[in-house]
């Protein structure tokens, strides 16, 4: 299922004029339905669920967030740009630890900020992305940002190459982004305006210009001098208030108008990634099982031929085991397949092989192939060599059938000849024959595999 396409289609329907929007047009409910369907899909094999247990747990957590009507706002950036200070300034209290050492934030921390459009907005502070020996913290930061509904990417000057790369990575994951120039009080007004313009230009195509803002989460203390009643100068320091009003206004405006859609998009994207991972894992497991099936039939046919040699020219015609193999592979890929259909598929593959190899796939080709394992004999061959050739023929048929089944009973745009060509070119025939002959002889002589 293409989760993102489904959600996008629902939003497009929702955007059309209607006298009274239906309840099921709510993007959050649509996203929640998609997550529930993904979590409850009975067709997902247990071993796939086990392999992706952490991802399923994240989807469950995201579903709970949607059901509670929550939005997550992640504060992201390299160490010491003032991420925690900015989160504290937004909250109006020191909820997140602020330190002078790199890497003060080691895990994601979450605090409720306010309610916007009936949604509870939570701030998530993340570890820095450039901590020395901090690969685990950086991984955590990216995972948190990937689940957030909106990301505040914090910098304290022009973007470094590391920051720009991280910003591009988040944009590629379709994360809604703000770019916040923190510690703006260090610059004059003119310098600050030029720096914001520079950031807008560098983030072009990644962050909307209106979402590039300056802020001072924790302005530097100011030194004050006053003259006392006795005429003496008295010195004191004062901590200015945080300058975040423009940032707060913009965040509230975006979340108020787009928050529910952002949450739904985030959930759809995350579900889509998991659905893709599930599909890839299922395909990987099927490929592993198919390889075992093919190898089993290669061995069975090779040993059978070695024990009861048949004329070389009859090897392809003796396709009973190949037919059984193709039917077995179809079950691996959960596709219907009759023995008659399997026979027709084998005929198609054999025709492609003949067209590719010409005489090589006929009697002359088989004799030529045997030379690699029989010292050049072309008519009188050992049982092991004939069995190895049967193994090789079955391997080609099995691999080609596997590709056809994995493609949903399709050869794709280029047809069977291209697929068969790619398979033949991918195999080192001499190595396959040598390995097959050694394996068959061990079995024939009573040795263990």
C-alpha positions as CSV (number, residue, x, y, z in Angstrom):
1,X,0.0,0.0,0.0
2,X,1.3,3.5,-0.9
3,X,0.5,5.2,2.4
4,X,1.7,8.7,1.3
5,X,-0.3,8.6,-1.9
6,X,-3.4,7.6,-0.1
7,X,-3.1,10.3,2.5
8,X,-2.3,12.9,-0.2
9,X,-5.3,11.9,-2.2
10,X,-7.5,12.3,0.9
11,X,-6.1,15.8,1.5
12,X,-6.8,16.8,-2.1
13,X,-10.4,15.6,-1.8
14,X,-10.6,17.5,1.5
15,X,-9.4,20.7,-0.2
16,X,-12.3,20.7,-2.7
17,X,-15.3,22.9,-1.7
18,X,-17.9,21.0,0.2
19,X,-21.0,22.2,2.1
20,X,-20.1,20.2,5.2
21,X,-16.8,18.3,5.5
22,X,-17.2,14.7,6.6
23,X,-15.6,13.5,9.8
24,X,-13.5,10.9,8.0
25,X,-11.9,13.7,5.9
26,X,-9.9,14.7,9.0
27,X,-6.2,14.2,7.9
28,X,-5.2,13.1,11.4
29,X,-7.9,10.4,11.4
30,X,-6.9,9.3,7.9
31,X,-3.2,9.1,9.1
32,X,-4.3,7.2,12.2
33,X,-6.3,4.7,10.1
34,X,-3.2,4.1,8.0
35,X,-1.1,3.4,11.0
36,X,-3.6,1.1,12.5
37,X,-3.9,-0.8,9.2
38,X,-0.1,-1.1,9.1
39,X,0.1,-2.4,12.7
40,X,-2.8,-4.8,12.3
41,X,-1.9,-6.2,8.8
42,X,-2.4,-9.9,9.2
43,X,-0.3,-10.7,6.1
44,X,2.9,-9.5,7.7
45,X,5.0,-12.6,8.6
46,X,5.9,-12.9,12.3
47,X,9.6,-13.1,11.5
48,X,9.3,-9.7,9.7
49,X,7.5,-8.2,12.7
50,X,10.3,-9.5,15.0
51,X,13.0,-8.1,12.8
52,X,11.3,-4.7,12.6
53,X,10.1,-4.7,16.2
54,X,11.7,-1.3,17.0
55,X,10.1,0.3,14.0
56,X,6.7,-1.1,14.9
57,X,7.1,0.3,18.4
58,X,7.7,3.7,16.9
59,X,4.6,3.5,14.8
60,X,2.6,2.5,17.8
61,X,4.0,5.5,19.7
62,X,3.2,7.8,16.8
63,X,-0.4,6.4,16.7
64,X,-0.8,7.1,20.4
65,X,0.5,10.7,19.7
66,X,-2.1,11.1,16.9
67,X,-4.9,9.7,19.1
68,X,-4.0,12.2,21.8
69,X,-3.9,15.1,19.4
70,X,-0.3,15.9,20.1
71,X,2.3,17.7,18.0
72,X,6.0,17.4,18.5
73,X,8.4,20.2,17.8
74,X,12.0,19.1,17.7
75,X,14.9,21.4,18.5
76,X,17.8,20.2,16.3
77,X,21.4,21.4,15.6
78,X,25.0,21.0,16.4
79,X,26.3,21.2,19.9
80,X,26.6,24.5,21.8
81,X,24.3,26.5,19.5
82,X,21.9,27.0,22.3
83,X,19.2,24.3,21.5
84,X,18.3,23.7,25.1
85,X,18.4,27.4,25.9
86,X,16.0,28.1,23.1
87,X,13.7,25.3,24.2
88,X,13.8,26.7,27.8
89,X,13.1,30.2,26.4
90,X,10.0,28.9,24.5
91,X,8.8,27.1,27.7
92,X,9.5,30.1,29.9
93,X,11.3,27.9,32.4
94,X,14.6,25.9,32.8
95,X,13.1,22.5,32.0
96,X,16.0,21.4,29.8
97,X,19.6,21.1,31.1
98,X,21.9,23.8,29.7
99,X,25.7,23.3,30.1
100,X,28.9,24.7,28.8
101,X,30.3,21.2,27.9
102,X,29.6,19.7,24.5
103,X,26.9,17.0,24.6
104,X,24.9,18.1,27.7
105,X,21.8,16.7,26.1
106,X,22.4,12.9,25.7
107,X,18.8,11.7,25.1
108,X,15.7,13.3,23.7
109,X,13.8,15.2,26.3
110,X,10.1,16.2,25.9
111,X,8.0,18.9,27.6
112,X,4.6,20.2,26.9
113,X,4.7,23.7,25.6
114,X,1.2,25.0,24.8
115,X,-2.0,24.2,22.9
116,X,-2.5,25.3,19.3
117,X,-5.7,24.6,17.4
118,X,-6.8,22.0,20.0
119,X,-3.5,20.2,19.7
120,X,-1.0,19.9,22.6
121,X,2.4,21.0,21.3
122,X,5.4,19.3,22.9
123,X,9.0,20.5,22.6
124,X,11.7,17.8,22.1
125,X,15.3,18.7,22.9
126,X,17.8,16.6,21.0
127,X,21.5,15.8,21.3
128,X,24.0,17.7,19.2
129,X,24.8,16.4,15.8
130,X,28.6,16.9,15.9
131,X,29.6,15.6,19.3
132,X,33.0,14.0,19.4
133,X,32.6,10.2,19.6
134,X,28.9,10.9,19.7
135,X,27.6,8.7,16.9
136,X,24.9,7.3,19.1
137,X,23.7,10.8,20.2
138,X,23.7,11.9,16.6
139,X,21.6,8.8,15.6
140,X,19.1,9.6,18.4
141,X,18.9,13.2,17.2
142,X,18.1,12.2,13.6
143,X,15.6,9.6,14.8
144,X,13.8,12.2,16.9
145,X,13.8,14.7,14.1
146,X,12.5,12.1,11.7
147,X,9.4,11.6,13.9
148,X,8.8,15.3,14.7
149,X,6.0,17.2,13.1
150,X,8.1,20.3,12.8
151,X,11.9,20.8,13.3
152,X,13.6,23.9,14.6
153,X,17.1,23.7,13.1
154,X,19.2,26.0,15.3
155,X,22.5,27.6,14.3
156,X,24.5,30.5,15.7
157,X,26.1,31.9,12.5
158,X,26.5,31.0,8.9
159,X,25.9,27.4,8.2
160,X,28.9,25.0,8.3
161,X,29.2,22.3,5.8
162,X,28.1,19.7,8.4
163,X,25.0,21.8,9.2
164,X,24.1,22.3,5.6
165,X,24.5,18.5,5.0
166,X,22.2,17.8,8.0
167,X,19.7,20.4,6.8
168,X,19.6,18.8,3.4
169,X,19.1,15.4,4.9
170,X,16.1,16.5,6.9
171,X,14.6,18.3,3.9
172,X,15.1,15.1,1.9
173,X,13.0,13.3,4.5
174,X,10.3,15.9,3.9
175,X,10.7,17.3,7.4
176,X,8.9,20.7,7.8
177,X,11.7,23.0,8.8
178,X,12.4,26.3,10.6
179,X,16.0,27.7,10.5
180,X,16.7,29.7,13.6
181,X,19.7,32.0,14.0
182,X,20.2,31.9,17.8
183,X,22.5,34.2,19.8
184,X,21.5,37.0,17.4
185,X,22.3,39.5,20.2
186,X,26.0,39.0,19.4
187,X,25.5,40.9,16.1
188,X,24.6,44.5,15.3
189,X,21.2,45.0,13.7
190,X,22.8,45.4,10.2
191,X,25.0,42.3,10.7
192,X,22.0,40.3,11.8
193,X,19.9,41.3,8.8
194,X,22.7,40.4,6.4
195,X,23.3,37.1,8.2
196,X,19.6,36.2,7.9
197,X,19.6,37.1,4.2
198,X,22.7,34.8,3.8
199,X,20.9,32.0,5.6
200,X,17.8,32.4,3.4
201,X,20.0,32.1,0.4
202,X,21.9,29.0,1.6
203,X,18.8,27.3,2.7
204,X,16.9,28.1,-0.6
205,X,14.8,25.1,-1.6
206,X,15.2,23.6,1.9
207,X,13.5,26.1,4.2
208,X,10.8,28.6,3.2
209,X,12.2,32.1,3.5
210,X,9.5,33.1,6.0
211,X,10.7,30.3,8.3
212,X,14.3,31.7,8.6
213,X,14.3,33.8,11.7
214,X,16.6,35.3,14.3
215,X,16.3,34.8,18.0
216,X,18.2,35.3,21.3
217,X,17.3,32.6,23.7
218,X,19.7,33.7,26.4
219,X,21.2,37.1,25.6
220,X,24.5,38.0,27.1
221,X,24.2,39.8,30.5
222,X,24.5,43.6,30.1
223,X,26.8,45.7,32.3
224,X,25.1,48.7,33.8
225,X,26.5,51.7,35.5
226,X,24.5,54.1,37.7
227,X,25.4,56.9,39.9
228,X,24.5,56.5,43.6
229,X,23.2,59.1,45.9
230,X,26.7,59.8,47.1
231,X,27.9,60.5,43.6
232,X,29.8,57.2,43.2
233,X,29.3,55.0,40.2
234,X,27.8,51.6,40.9
235,X,28.2,48.7,38.5
236,X,25.8,45.8,38.1
237,X,24.7,43.3,35.5
238,X,21.3,42.6,34.1
239,X,20.0,39.5,32.3
240,X,18.0,40.7,29.3
241,X,14.8,38.9,28.5
242,X,14.8,36.3,25.7
243,X,14.1,37.8,22.2
244,X,11.9,35.1,20.7
245,X,8.6,36.8,20.1
246,X,8.9,36.7,16.3
247,X,9.8,33.0,16.4
248,X,6.9,32.2,18.7
249,X,4.5,34.1,16.5
250,X,5.6,32.3,13.4
251,X,5.5,28.8,15.0
252,X,2.0,29.4,16.3
253,X,0.8,30.7,12.9
254,X,2.2,27.7,11.1
255,X,0.9,25.1,13.6
256,X,-2.4,26.8,13.8
257,X,-3.0,26.7,10.0
258,X,-1.1,23.5,9.1
259,X,-0.4,21.6,12.4
260,X,-2.9,18.8,11.8
261,X,-1.9,18.4,8.2
262,X,1.8,18.3,9.3
263,X,1.1,15.7,11.8
264,X,-0.8,13.6,9.3
265,X,2.0,14.0,6.7
266,X,4.6,13.0,9.3
267,X,2.6,9.9,10.2
268,X,2.0,9.0,6.6
269,X,5.7,9.4,5.7
270,X,6.8,7.3,8.7
271,X,4.2,4.6,7.9
272,X,5.3,4.7,4.3
273,X,8.9,4.1,5.3
274,X,7.9,1.2,7.6
275,X,5.7,-0.2,4.9
276,X,8.7,-0.1,2.5
277,X,10.9,-1.7,5.1
278,X,8.4,-4.4,5.6
279,X,8.1,-5.0,1.9
280,X,11.9,-5.1,1.5
281,X,12.2,-7.5,4.4
282,X,9.6,-9.8,3.1
283,X,11.3,-9.8,-0.3
284,X,14.6,-10.5,1.4
285,X,13.2,-13.4,3.3
286,X,11.5,-14.8,0.2
287,X,14.8,-14.4,-1.7
288,X,16.7,-16.3,1.0
289,X,14.0,-19.1,1.0
290,X,14.0,-19.2,-2.8
291,X,17.7,-19.6,-2.9
292,X,17.4,-22.6,-0.5
293,X,14.7,-24.1,-2.6
294,X,16.7,-23.7,-5.8
295,X,19.9,-25.1,-4.2
296,X,17.9,-28.1,-2.9
297,X,16.5,-28.9,-6.4
298,X,19.9,-28.3,-8.0
299,X,21.4,-30.9,-5.6
300,X,18.5,-33.3,-6.1
301,X,18.7,-33.2,-9.9
302,X,22.4,-33.3,-9.9
303,X,22.6,-36.4,-7.7
304,X,19.8,-38.1,-9.6
305,X,21.5,-37.6,-12.9
306,X,24.9,-38.7,-11.4
307,X,23.4,-41.9,-10.1
308,X,21.4,-42.6,-13.3
309,X,23.1,-40.8,-16.1
310,X,21.0,-39.8,-19.1
311,X,22.1,-38.7,-22.5
312,X,23.4,-35.1,-22.3
313,X,21.0,-33.9,-25.0
314,X,18.0,-35.0,-22.9
315,X,18.9,-33.0,-19.7
316,X,16.7,-30.0,-20.4
317,X,13.9,-32.2,-21.6
318,X,14.0,-34.1,-18.4
319,X,12.2,-31.3,-16.6
320,X,10.0,-33.0,-14.0
321,X,12.2,-31.7,-11.1
322,X,12.4,-28.3,-12.7
323,X,8.6,-28.1,-12.9
324,X,8.3,-29.1,-9.2
325,X,10.9,-26.4,-8.3
326,X,9.0,-23.7,-10.1
327,X,5.7,-24.6,-8.4
328,X,7.6,-24.6,-5.1
329,X,9.0,-21.1,-5.8
330,X,5.6,-19.8,-6.7
331,X,4.4,-20.9,-3.2
332,X,7.3,-19.0,-1.7
333,X,6.2,-15.8,-3.4
334,X,2.5,-16.6,-2.6
335,X,1.5,-16.7,-6.3
336,X,-0.8,-19.3,-7.9
337,X,0.9,-21.7,-10.2
338,X,-0.2,-24.9,-11.9
339,X,2.2,-27.5,-13.2
340,X,1.1,-26.7,-16.7
341,X,1.9,-23.0,-16.2
342,X,5.3,-24.0,-14.7
343,X,6.0,-26.1,-17.8
344,X,5.2,-23.1,-20.0
345,X,7.5,-20.9,-18.0
346,X,10.3,-23.3,-18.2
347,X,9.8,-23.5,-22.0
348,X,10.0,-19.7,-22.2
349,X,13.2,-19.7,-20.1
350,X,14.7,-22.5,-22.2
351,X,13.9,-20.7,-25.4
352,X,15.6,-17.5,-24.1
353,X,18.6,-19.6,-23.2
354,X,18.7,-21.2,-26.6
355,X,18.4,-17.7,-28.3
356,X,21.1,-16.4,-26.1
357,X,23.6,-19.3,-26.3
358,X,22.6,-20.8,-29.7
359,X,24.3,-24.1,-30.2
360,X,26.0,-23.6,-26.9
361,X,22.7,-24.6,-25.2
362,X,22.3,-27.6,-27.4
363,X,24.4,-30.8,-27.4
364,X,27.5,-28.9,-28.5
365,X,27.1,-26.4,-25.7
366,X,26.6,-29.0,-23.1
367,X,29.7,-30.8,-24.2
368,X,31.6,-27.5,-24.2
369,X,30.5,-26.7,-20.7
370,X,31.6,-30.1,-19.5
371,X,35.1,-29.5,-20.7
372,X,35.7,-27.2,-17.7
373,X,35.2,-30.1,-15.3
374,X,36.2,-33.2,-17.3
375,X,39.5,-32.3,-18.8
376,X,38.0,-31.7,-22.3
377,X,35.9,-34.8,-22.8
378,X,32.9,-34.1,-25.1
379,X,31.0,-37.3,-25.5
380,X,32.0,-39.7,-22.7
381,X,31.7,-37.9,-19.3
382,X,31.7,-38.9,-15.7
383,X,28.6,-39.2,-13.6
384,X,29.8,-36.2,-11.5
385,X,30.3,-34.0,-14.5
386,X,26.8,-34.8,-15.9
387,X,25.3,-34.2,-12.5
388,X,27.1,-30.8,-12.3
389,X,25.7,-29.8,-15.7
390,X,22.2,-30.8,-14.5
391,X,22.8,-28.6,-11.4
392,X,23.9,-25.7,-13.6
393,X,20.8,-26.0,-15.9
394,X,18.4,-26.1,-13.0
395,X,20.2,-23.1,-11.3
396,X,19.6,-21.0,-14.5
397,X,16.0,-22.1,-14.7
398,X,15.4,-21.5,-11.0
399,X,17.0,-18.0,-10.9
400,X,15.1,-16.9,-14.0
401,X,11.8,-18.2,-12.5
402,X,12.6,-16.5,-9.3
403,X,13.0,-13.1,-11.1
404,X,9.7,-13.6,-12.9
405,X,7.9,-14.4,-9.7
406,X,9.5,-11.6,-7.7
407,X,8.3,-9.3,-10.5
408,X,4.7,-10.4,-9.9
409,X,4.7,-12.9,-12.8
410,X,6.4,-10.3,-15.1
411,X,9.7,-10.1,-16.9
412,X,9.5,-6.3,-16.8
413,X,10.0,-4.0,-19.7
414,X,12.8,-5.9,-21.4
415,X,11.4,-9.4,-21.5
416,X,12.8,-12.8,-20.7
417,X,15.8,-12.7,-22.9
418,X,17.3,-9.7,-21.0
419,X,16.6,-11.3,-17.6
420,X,18.2,-14.6,-18.7
421,X,21.2,-12.8,-20.1
422,X,21.7,-10.9,-16.9
423,X,21.5,-14.2,-14.9
424,X,23.9,-16.0,-17.2
425,X,26.4,-13.1,-17.0
426,X,26.1,-12.9,-13.2
427,X,27.2,-16.6,-12.8
428,X,30.7,-17.9,-13.1
429,X,29.9,-21.1,-14.9
430,X,33.2,-22.8,-14.3
431,X,33.0,-22.1,-10.5
432,X,29.4,-23.3,-10.4
433,X,30.2,-26.5,-12.2
434,X,33.3,-27.1,-10.0
435,X,31.3,-26.6,-6.8
436,X,28.4,-28.6,-8.0
437,X,30.6,-31.5,-9.1
438,X,32.4,-31.6,-5.7
439,X,29.1,-31.4,-3.8
440,X,27.5,-34.2,-5.9
441,X,30.5,-36.5,-5.6
442,X,30.4,-36.1,-1.8
443,X,26.8,-37.0,-1.8
444,X,27.2,-39.9,-4.2
445,X,30.1,-41.3,-2.2
446,X,28.2,-40.9,1.1
447,X,30.0,-37.8,2.3
448,X,28.3,-35.0,4.2
449,X,27.4,-31.7,2.6
